Amino acid sequence: MNTQILDMKLKNLIQVCKETKNYKKLAVVSFILTGNRINEIGIYLGVRPRNRQSGERLCEYMEVINDIFERNLQVPIFQKGMIEAVREREILFMKNKGEIPFDYIKTMFSLYYELRKLEVPNLHKTLTQDELEEASHFGTFSFFSPKTKRKERNNTGLKPLILQKIREREMVLKKNLQHQLDEHTFETALHLLSLKHSIANDKKGRIRVHGALKDNIVYQKSMVAIFGYFILGVIILLLSLGIIILVELSLVPMHSGDLSFWVLIFFLGGVFLLYFYIKQFRTQRG
């Protein structure tokens, strides 16, 4: 829907709600519009859509997006104050089934219009060689270009120099993004991230241009965390079953022959998964 038409409908709705003194529908609309905009931002940035069926809140989804880009670019998409404002109003909205103070509704609409101004690039766009060269802004980049016809080049000494130049420019861009989120600066920073990964990971120093900008971002941390919690749940379940059976054996010793095997299975399974969890998840966090 055209934003001008949407704004006109909102003004009409606000007027009707003021006349009837019933602001519940206005509160619902404020959360729908804000949620749709946040979801749109996430999709543009290559993040999975918000999982509404599992009960994922808006503030939680905003934190997922922030976590991804703070790890990759050290740049938050949403300010902490904005997330906290959404969290406070969302909790009350869910608790009271849409009945929230009018001041909270005004804040939600203010946040919505602030989110509308937020400039984020479409990371589904495919990378091109020209964009990498434009992002790099130094002539030595051509030395690593796949367009070169020379088969043998000693780039051992030049590679660290180029990576250093990329890091220096990255630092400038990150500082700019921390001050103000700008679509062009954001995209340039991602181009440089792609360039840095390509040079650092290719021993021959060739620039591999393929895929979309979102392919250069690590999105899997939240999924890894979910898998870790699943493993923890299974560990607790197995150990709990083992303890329950032990209690049963202490109360009814005559069942020891039938149940002792299962005690061994549950405890061994729990200990093995606990060891796996510690090795795979606790060590990664440390």
C-alpha positions as CSV (number, residue, x, y, z in Angstrom):
1,M,0.0,0.0,0.0
2,N,1.2,3.5,-0.8
3,T,2.5,5.2,2.3
4,Q,0.4,8.4,1.6
5,I,-2.8,6.4,1.4
6,L,-1.8,4.5,4.6
7,D,-1.1,7.7,6.5
8,M,-4.5,9.1,5.4
9,K,-6.3,6.0,6.6
10,L,-4.4,6.2,9.9
11,K,-5.6,9.8,10.4
12,N,-9.2,8.7,9.8
13,L,-8.8,5.8,12.2
14,I,-7.3,8.0,14.9
15,Q,-10.2,10.5,14.5
16,V,-12.8,7.7,14.8
17,C,-11.1,6.3,17.9
18,K,-11.0,9.7,19.6
19,E,-14.7,10.2,19.0
20,T,-15.6,6.7,20.3
21,K,-12.9,6.7,23.1
22,N,-12.1,3.2,22.0
23,Y,-8.4,2.9,21.3
24,K,-8.0,-0.9,21.3
25,K,-8.2,-1.1,17.4
26,L,-5.6,1.7,17.2
27,A,-3.3,-0.2,19.5
28,V,-3.7,-3.4,17.4
29,V,-2.9,-1.4,14.2
30,S,0.1,0.2,15.8
31,F,1.6,-3.3,16.6
32,I,0.7,-4.7,13.2
33,L,2.3,-1.9,11.3
34,T,5.4,-1.9,13.5
35,G,5.7,-5.7,13.3
36,N,5.3,-5.7,9.5
37,R,8.1,-3.0,9.2
38,I,10.5,-4.9,11.5
39,N,9.8,-8.1,9.5
40,E,10.4,-6.3,6.3
41,I,13.7,-4.9,7.6
42,G,14.7,-8.4,8.6
43,I,13.9,-10.0,5.2
44,Y,15.8,-7.2,3.4
45,L,18.8,-8.0,5.6
46,G,18.6,-11.7,4.7
47,V,17.3,-12.7,8.2
48,R,14.5,-15.3,8.5
49,P,11.0,-13.9,9.1
50,R,9.7,-13.6,12.6
51,N,8.3,-16.8,13.9
52,R,4.9,-15.7,15.1
53,Q,3.6,-19.3,15.4
54,S,6.2,-20.1,18.1
55,G,5.3,-16.9,20.0
56,E,8.4,-14.9,19.1
57,R,8.0,-11.4,20.2
58,L,8.9,-8.3,18.2
59,C,11.6,-7.3,20.7
60,E,13.1,-10.8,20.5
61,Y,13.2,-10.7,16.7
62,M,14.8,-7.2,16.9
63,E,17.5,-8.7,19.2
64,V,18.1,-11.5,16.7
65,I,18.7,-9.0,13.9
66,N,21.0,-6.9,16.1
67,D,22.9,-10.0,17.3
68,I,23.7,-10.9,13.7
69,F,25.0,-7.5,12.6
70,E,26.8,-6.7,15.8
71,R,28.9,-9.8,15.3
72,N,29.5,-9.3,11.6
73,L,29.9,-5.5,11.4
74,Q,29.8,-4.3,15.1
75,V,26.8,-2.2,14.1
76,P,23.4,-2.6,15.7
77,I,20.4,-2.1,13.4
78,F,18.0,-1.1,16.2
79,Q,19.0,1.1,19.2
80,K,18.7,-0.5,22.6
81,G,16.2,2.2,23.7
82,M,14.0,1.3,20.8
83,I,14.0,-2.4,21.6
84,E,13.3,-1.7,25.3
85,A,10.4,0.6,24.4
86,V,8.9,-2.1,22.2
87,R,9.4,-4.7,24.9
88,E,7.7,-2.7,27.6
89,R,4.6,-2.0,25.4
90,E,4.5,-5.4,23.9
91,I,4.4,-7.2,27.3
92,L,1.5,-5.0,28.4
93,F,-0.2,-5.4,25.1
94,M,-0.1,-9.2,25.3
95,K,-1.1,-9.2,29.0
96,N,-4.1,-6.9,28.6
97,K,-5.1,-8.3,25.1
98,G,-4.7,-5.0,23.3
99,E,-5.8,-2.6,26.1
100,I,-2.8,-0.2,26.6
101,P,-2.7,3.5,27.6
102,F,-3.0,6.0,24.8
103,D,0.5,7.3,25.5
104,Y,1.9,3.8,24.7
105,I,0.0,3.8,21.4
106,K,1.5,7.2,20.5
107,T,4.9,5.8,21.3
108,M,4.3,2.7,19.1
109,F,3.3,4.9,16.1
110,S,6.4,7.1,16.7
111,L,8.6,4.0,16.6
112,Y,6.8,2.9,13.5
113,Y,7.5,6.1,11.7
114,E,11.1,6.0,12.9
115,L,11.5,2.5,11.5
116,R,10.1,3.8,8.2
117,K,13.0,6.2,8.0
118,L,15.5,3.5,8.6
119,E,17.6,2.9,5.5
120,V,18.7,-0.7,5.0
121,P,20.0,-2.3,1.8
122,N,18.5,-5.3,0.1
123,L,21.1,-7.9,0.8
124,H,19.5,-10.4,-1.7
125,K,21.2,-8.3,-4.4
126,T,24.0,-10.2,-6.3
127,L,27.6,-9.0,-5.9
128,T,29.4,-7.7,-9.0
129,Q,33.1,-7.2,-9.6
130,D,32.6,-3.5,-10.4
131,E,30.9,-2.9,-7.0
132,L,33.8,-4.6,-5.2
133,E,36.3,-2.4,-7.0
134,E,34.3,0.7,-6.2
135,A,34.0,-0.3,-2.6
136,S,37.8,-0.9,-2.3
137,H,38.9,2.5,-3.5
138,F,42.6,1.6,-4.0
139,G,44.4,0.7,-7.2
140,T,46.2,-2.4,-5.8
141,F,42.9,-4.2,-5.8
142,S,43.4,-4.9,-9.6
143,F,46.4,-6.9,-8.7
144,F,44.1,-9.6,-7.3
145,S,41.5,-9.2,-10.0
146,P,40.6,-12.4,-12.0
147,K,40.8,-10.3,-15.1
148,T,44.5,-10.3,-15.0
149,K,46.2,-12.5,-17.7
150,R,49.5,-13.2,-15.9
151,K,49.5,-16.7,-14.5
152,E,52.3,-16.3,-12.0
153,R,52.5,-13.4,-9.5
154,N,54.2,-13.2,-6.2
155,N,51.4,-11.6,-4.1
156,T,52.6,-12.8,-0.7
157,G,53.8,-9.4,0.3
158,L,50.9,-7.4,-1.2
159,K,48.1,-9.5,0.3
160,P,48.6,-8.3,3.9
161,L,48.8,-4.7,2.7
162,I,45.5,-4.9,0.9
163,L,43.8,-6.6,3.9
164,Q,45.2,-3.8,6.1
165,K,43.8,-1.1,3.7
166,I,40.4,-2.9,3.8
167,R,40.4,-3.1,7.6
168,E,41.2,0.7,7.8
169,R,38.3,1.6,5.5
170,E,36.0,-0.8,7.4
171,M,36.8,1.0,10.7
172,V,35.8,4.3,9.1
173,L,32.6,2.9,7.7
174,K,31.6,1.2,11.0
175,K,32.1,4.5,12.9
176,N,29.9,6.2,10.4
177,L,27.2,3.5,10.7
178,Q,27.3,3.6,14.5
179,H,26.6,7.3,14.2
180,Q,23.9,7.0,11.5
181,L,22.6,3.9,9.6
182,D,22.9,4.8,5.9
183,E,22.0,2.4,3.1
184,H,25.0,3.2,0.9
185,T,27.5,3.0,3.7
186,F,26.0,-0.2,5.0
187,E,26.2,-1.8,1.5
188,T,29.8,-0.6,1.0
189,A,30.8,-2.1,4.4
190,L,29.3,-5.5,3.3
191,H,31.1,-5.3,0.0
192,L,34.4,-4.8,1.9
193,L,33.5,-7.7,4.2
194,S,33.0,-9.9,1.1
195,L,36.3,-8.6,-0.4
196,K,38.2,-9.3,2.8
197,H,36.8,-12.8,3.1
198,S,37.6,-13.6,-0.5
199,I,41.2,-12.5,-0.3
200,A,41.8,-13.9,3.2
201,N,40.4,-17.4,2.3
202,D,41.8,-17.8,-1.1
203,K,45.5,-18.8,-1.1
204,K,45.9,-17.8,-4.7
205,G,44.6,-14.3,-3.9
206,R,41.8,-14.4,-6.4
207,I,38.6,-12.5,-5.9
208,R,35.6,-14.8,-6.2
209,V,32.4,-12.9,-7.0
210,H,29.3,-15.0,-6.6
211,G,26.0,-15.1,-4.7
212,A,24.3,-12.3,-2.8
213,L,25.5,-9.9,-0.2
214,K,23.6,-11.8,2.5
215,D,25.8,-14.8,1.8
216,N,28.7,-12.9,3.5
217,I,26.8,-12.6,6.8
218,V,26.8,-15.3,9.5
219,Y,23.1,-16.0,10.4
220,Q,23.4,-19.3,12.2
221,K,24.1,-18.3,15.8
222,S,20.5,-18.2,16.8
223,M,19.9,-21.7,15.3
224,V,23.0,-23.1,17.1
225,A,21.7,-21.7,20.4
226,I,18.3,-23.3,19.8
227,F,20.0,-26.7,19.1
228,G,22.0,-26.2,22.3
229,Y,18.9,-25.7,24.4
230,F,17.3,-28.8,22.7
231,I,20.4,-30.9,23.8
232,L,20.1,-29.5,27.3
233,G,16.4,-30.4,27.4
234,V,17.2,-34.0,26.3
235,I,20.0,-34.2,29.0
236,I,17.6,-33.1,31.7
237,L,15.0,-35.6,30.5
238,L,17.3,-38.6,30.4
239,L,18.8,-37.8,33.9
240,S,15.4,-37.2,35.3
241,L,14.1,-40.6,34.0
242,G,17.2,-42.2,35.4
243,I,16.6,-40.7,38.9
244,I,13.0,-41.6,38.8
245,I,13.8,-45.2,38.1
246,L,16.4,-45.2,40.9
247,V,13.8,-44.0,43.3
248,E,11.5,-46.7,42.0
249,L,14.2,-49.3,42.6
250,S,14.8,-48.1,46.1
251,L,11.1,-48.4,46.9
252,V,10.4,-51.7,45.1
253,P,13.7,-53.7,44.9
254,M,11.9,-56.6,43.2
255,H,11.9,-54.6,40.0
256,S,15.7,-54.2,39.9
257,G,16.2,-56.9,37.3
258,D,13.8,-55.2,34.8
259,L,14.7,-51.6,35.4
260,S,18.5,-51.6,36.1
261,F,19.2,-51.8,32.3
262,W,17.2,-48.7,31.7
263,V,18.9,-46.8,34.5
264,L,22.2,-47.5,32.8
265,I,20.9,-46.4,29.4
266,F,19.4,-43.2,30.6
267,F,22.5,-42.2,32.7
268,L,25.0,-43.1,30.0
269,G,23.0,-41.2,27.4
270,G,22.7,-38.2,29.7
271,V,26.4,-38.2,30.5
272,F,27.4,-38.6,26.9
273,L,25.1,-35.7,25.7
274,L,26.4,-33.5,28.6
275,Y,30.0,-34.1,27.5
276,F,28.9,-33.3,23.9
277,Y,27.2,-30.1,25.0
278,I,30.2,-28.9,27.1
279,K,32.6,-29.6,24.2
280,Q,30.4,-28.0,21.4
281,F,28.6,-25.2,23.2
282,R,30.3,-24.1,26.4
283,T,33.8,-24.1,24.8
284,Q,32.5,-22.0,21.9
285,R,31.0,-19.4,24.3
286,G,34.3,-19.2,26.2
